C-alpha cells in the first residue's frame, strides 16, 4: 500500500472506533492506541507509524467486539 492509503485506512478505522468505543463491556480496549502519538491527521509520518496505529486500532475493535459477544452469550444462558 502507499502511504496515502495507510492514512485513509487509519482515518476509516478511527470512524469505526467511534461507533464501538464507549461500549459498556470494554473500557480500556483502545488504551494502547490512545498512548501512541500518531493520528490520521499526521500525514507527514511514515507508513510504518500509521501501520502500527492501524494494528492498535484493529486490536481495540477486535477486543471490543469479542467482549460484547461474550457478554451477550453469557446473558442468554
Secondary structure, 3 states (H helix, E strand, C coil): CCHHHHHHHHHHHHHHHHHHCCCCCCCCCCHHHHHCCCCCCCCCCCHHHHHHHHHHHHHHHHHHHHHHHHHHHHHHC
